[in-house]
Amino acid sequence: MEKKEIDKILLVDAHAHLDELTDLTESLQEAKAAGVHGIVAVGMDVDSNRKVLQIAQTNPGYVYPALGYHPWEIKEEEVDVNLSFIREHVEEGIALGEIGLDYKVKVKKRLQWRVFAELLDMALESDRPVIVHSRFSHRRAFEMVKEKKVNRAVFHWYSGPVDLLDKILSMGYFISATPALAYSPPHREAIQRAPIERILLETDTPVSYQGREARPKDVRVSMEGVAKLKGLELSFVAMQTTANASEFFQIRFCCP
Ligand SMILES: [Zn+2]
């Protein structure tokens, strides 16, 4: 890419687990150099939420915290402490996430539904959007979000059925694109079908894609994947998805 084109790129990584990085400082510097103007750091449980808040505090105007309770982390005896922490700190985050359902983990569905429902209530009460994990549970996750009348939701790394995607889009919800666009047919199909106005870019850092751990700078890979699939200019994809992130999170991402 030419220098002039790089200057025009202004990206937001809408989903990164920054608390899991041991090379955080370097990763943030590299992201800035790559045109990433904002990162949404998502939490998984109390420990991770604490770290996320602290990382955001030390990187104001660049890292924005979302408080979450990931379905992978749900343990019956820890539910109360996790939900109380989020309830207490919800106003310090710009969103609730990562939250949702995962039918591949052993956590009982009934417990996952109860936790997710409570978190959706908190999102409604605090007027925060939700960042939804819905692996092997796309329909139920969507139904719960819809029934609660949550008005801002992103179905993160959406790789579910296309008929459901149409329902997600008709509710005005978003989906997010990851570097998995390079190899995942269901993810590609979803991103191809969704209008660019309903797509956020993200990395899910530090997830490994084809053996390589992602960092927030790799949101460029997500951008390139979207541009290629949809036949759009890179600078247009960057501009539109950053505008989408601003609309979704109600944050003006600009100028680190
Ligand atoms: Zn994640």
Residues whose N, C-alpha, C, O or C-beta is under 5 A from the ligand:
A	BS01	ZN	E98 D204
